[in-house]
Amino acid sequence: SGSHSLSFRNNNEEIQISHKSLNRKVYSEGAFIAARWLLGQGPGLYEISDIYLSKTP
């Protein structure tokens, strides 16, 4: 359903980190968490880190 990878490279070596979702459920769960969190917030601009660093689930 989706994959992402991140590479760190120099002249002699490379490190790769990858993530692969096996279905779209993980995306819908994240959207639900974000929507539920936003219900308790006032007007403003937010970043995804605001949700995951928040003390309220």
MDTraj code that builds the backbone (N, CA, C; nanometers):
import mdtraj as md
import numpy as np

residues = "SER GLY SER HIS SER LEU SER PHE ARG ASN ASN ASN GLU GLU ILE GLN ILE SER HIS LYS SER LEU ASN ARG LYS VAL TYR SER GLU GLY ALA PHE ILE ALA ALA ARG TRP LEU LEU GLY GLN GLY PRO GLY LEU TYR GLU ILE SER ASP ILE TYR LEU SER LYS THR PRO".split()
xyz = np.array([
    [0.0805, -0.1201, 0.0000],
    [0.0000, 0.0000, 0.0000],
    [0.0844, 0.1259, 0.0000],
    [0.2024, 0.1189, 0.0594],
    [0.2893, 0.2351, 0.0590],
    [0.4234, 0.2005, 0.1198],
    [0.5277, 0.2616, 0.0686],
    [0.6600, 0.2398, 0.1260],
    [0.7393, 0.3694, 0.1204],
    [0.8267, 0.3836, 0.2183],
    [0.9107, 0.5012, 0.2290],
    [1.0501, 0.4542, 0.2683],
    [1.1512, 0.5239, 0.2226],
    [1.2865, 0.4899, 0.2646],
    [1.3689, 0.6167, 0.2814],
    [1.4656, 0.6060, 0.3691],
    [1.5549, 0.7165, 0.4003],
    [1.6962, 0.6622, 0.3927],
    [1.7849, 0.7323, 0.3237],
    [1.9223, 0.6863, 0.3078],
    [2.0205, 0.7907, 0.3573],
    [2.1231, 0.7432, 0.4264],
    [2.2366, 0.8261, 0.4669],
    [2.3581, 0.7667, 0.3975],
    [2.4319, 0.8512, 0.3265],
    [2.5390, 0.7985, 0.2430],
    [2.6625, 0.8866, 0.2505],
    [2.7794, 0.8231, 0.2485],
    [2.9049, 0.8953, 0.2287],
    [2.9817, 0.8230, 0.1186],
    [3.1073, 0.8530, 0.1023],
    [3.1845, 0.7925, -0.0075],
    [3.2073, 0.6426, 0.0088],
    [3.1945, 0.5918, 0.1326],
    [3.2301, 0.4531, 0.1579],
    [3.1160, 0.3612, 0.1993],
    [3.0042, 0.4183, 0.2398],
    [2.8975, 0.3321, 0.2887],
    [2.7617, 0.4010, 0.2805],
    [2.6595, 0.3224, 0.3006],
    [2.5230, 0.3744, 0.2965],
    [2.4398, 0.3015, 0.4020],
    [2.3573, 0.3776, 0.4733],
    [2.2624, 0.3221, 0.5691],
    [2.1228, 0.3529, 0.5166],
    [2.0370, 0.2526, 0.5154],
    [1.8998, 0.2717, 0.4682],
    [1.8013, 0.2311, 0.5772],
    [1.6995, 0.3137, 0.5951],
    [1.5882, 0.2834, 0.6845],
    [1.4635, 0.2829, 0.5973],
    [1.3823, 0.1794, 0.6107],
    [1.2624, 0.1736, 0.5273],
    [1.1400, 0.1362, 0.6102],
    [1.0257, 0.1756, 0.5602],
    [0.8965, 0.1449, 0.6216],
    [0.8017, 0.1049, 0.5102],
    [0.7282, -0.0008, 0.5324],
    [0.6313, -0.0457, 0.4327],
    [0.4998, -0.0768, 0.5034],
    [0.3937, -0.0121, 0.4600],
    [0.2614, -0.0437, 0.5146],
    [0.2028, -0.1586, 0.4339],
    [0.1417, -0.2507, 0.5045],
    [0.0863, -0.3683, 0.4380],
    [-0.0585, -0.3487, 0.3970],
    [-0.1248, -0.2489, 0.4573],
    [-0.2603, -0.2139, 0.4164],
    [-0.2856, -0.0684, 0.4544],
    [-0.3972, -0.0154, 0.4127],
    [-0.4267, 0.1264, 0.4352],
    [-0.4881, 0.1552, 0.5721],
    [-0.5102, 0.0547, 0.6509],
    [-0.5689, 0.0732, 0.7832],
    [-0.4843, 0.1675, 0.8690],
    [-0.3540, 0.1569, 0.8596],
    [-0.2656, 0.2419, 0.9395],
    [-0.2877, 0.3902, 0.9083],
    [-0.3191, 0.4223, 0.7835],
    [-0.3438, 0.5617, 0.7459],
    [-0.4768, 0.6110, 0.8016],
    [-0.5786, 0.5259, 0.7966],
    [-0.7088, 0.5671, 0.8496],
    [-0.7033, 0.5824, 1.0008],
    [-0.6270, 0.4986, 1.0686],
    [-0.6126, 0.5122, 1.2134],
    [-0.5446, 0.6439, 1.2492],
    [-0.4423, 0.6816, 1.1742],
    [-0.3738, 0.8086, 1.1978],
    [-0.4647, 0.9276, 1.1741],
    [-0.5469, 0.9203, 1.0713],
    [-0.6409, 1.0290, 1.0428],
    [-0.7443, 1.0410, 1.1541],
    [-0.7903, 0.9284, 1.2077],
    [-0.8868, 0.9299, 1.3169],
    [-0.8253, 0.9907, 1.4427],
    [-0.7027, 0.9547, 1.4757],
    [-0.6328, 1.0114, 1.5917],
    [-0.6204, 1.1620, 1.5760],
    [-0.5817, 1.2074, 1.4574],
    [-0.5658, 1.3513, 1.4325],
    [-0.6991, 1.4243, 1.4433],
    [-0.8048, 1.3676, 1.3873],
    [-0.9365, 1.4319, 1.3916],
    [-0.9875, 1.4419, 1.5345],
    [-0.9706, 1.3358, 1.6112],
    [-1.0153, 1.3365, 1.7505],
    [-0.9374, 1.4403, 1.8313],
    [-0.8071, 1.4515, 1.8080],
    [-0.7243, 1.5498, 1.8775],
    [-0.7679, 1.6918, 1.8415],
    [-0.7947, 1.7156, 1.7145],
    [-0.8337, 1.8495, 1.6696],
    [-0.9643, 1.8970, 1.7319],
    [-1.0530, 1.8056, 1.7664],
    [-1.1799, 1.8441, 1.8285],
    [-1.1590, 1.9201, 1.9593],
    [-1.0497, 1.8927, 2.0284],
    [-1.0231, 1.9579, 2.1559],
    [-0.9359, 2.0815, 2.1460],
    [-0.9033, 2.1253, 2.0255],
    [-0.8131, 2.2387, 2.0059],
    [-0.8901, 2.3617, 1.9605],
    [-0.8334, 2.4767, 1.9916],
    [-0.8904, 2.6016, 1.9432],
    [-0.8440, 2.6305, 1.8014],
    [-0.8898, 2.7412, 1.7443],
    [-0.8455, 2.7803, 1.6106],
    [-0.6935, 2.7998, 1.6077],
    [-0.6312, 2.7638, 1.4986],
    [-0.4869, 2.7821, 1.4855],
    [-0.4286, 2.6932, 1.3780],
    [-0.2995, 2.7029, 1.3633],
    [-0.2246, 2.6183, 1.2702],
    [-0.1509, 2.5130, 1.3513],
    [-0.1576, 2.3895, 1.3089],
    [-0.0967, 2.2800, 1.3824],
    [-0.0087, 2.1968, 1.2904],
    [0.0876, 2.1296, 1.3509],
    [0.1741, 2.0358, 1.2799],
    [0.1481, 1.8964, 1.3353],
    [0.1842, 1.7954, 1.2609],
    [0.1619, 1.6585, 1.3060],
    [0.2336, 1.6328, 1.4379],
    [0.3474, 1.6969, 1.4595],
    [0.4194, 1.6783, 1.5857],
    [0.3393, 1.7301, 1.7043],
    [0.2536, 1.8292, 1.6841],
    [0.1684, 1.8787, 1.7924],
    [0.0785, 1.7669, 1.8452],
    [0.0315, 1.6839, 1.7574],
    [-0.0576, 1.5747, 1.7961],
    [0.0193, 1.4683, 1.8729],
    [0.1318, 1.4259, 1.8194],
    [0.2036, 1.3142, 1.8795],
    [0.2839, 1.3528, 2.0029],
    [0.3130, 1.4812, 2.0210],
    [0.3838, 1.5265, 2.1409],
    [0.2878, 1.5753, 2.2485],
    [0.1599, 1.5781, 2.2168],
    [0.0575, 1.6242, 2.3095],
    [0.0362, 1.5222, 2.4213],
    [-0.0042, 1.5710, 2.5376],
    [-0.0323, 1.4815, 2.6500],
    [-0.1727, 1.4236, 2.6429],
    [-0.2593, 1.4824, 2.5609],
    [-0.3953, 1.4308, 2.5470],
    [-0.4044, 1.3387, 2.4264],
    [-0.4601, 1.2190, 2.4451],
    [-0.4702, 1.1235, 2.3336],
    [-0.5715, 1.1644, 2.2287],
])
top = md.Topology()
chain = top.add_chain()
for i, resn in enumerate(residues, 1):
    res = top.add_residue(resn, chain, resSeq=i)
    for name in ("N", "CA", "C"):
        top.add_atom(name, md.element.get_by_symbol(name[0]), res)
traj = md.Trajectory(xyz[None], top)
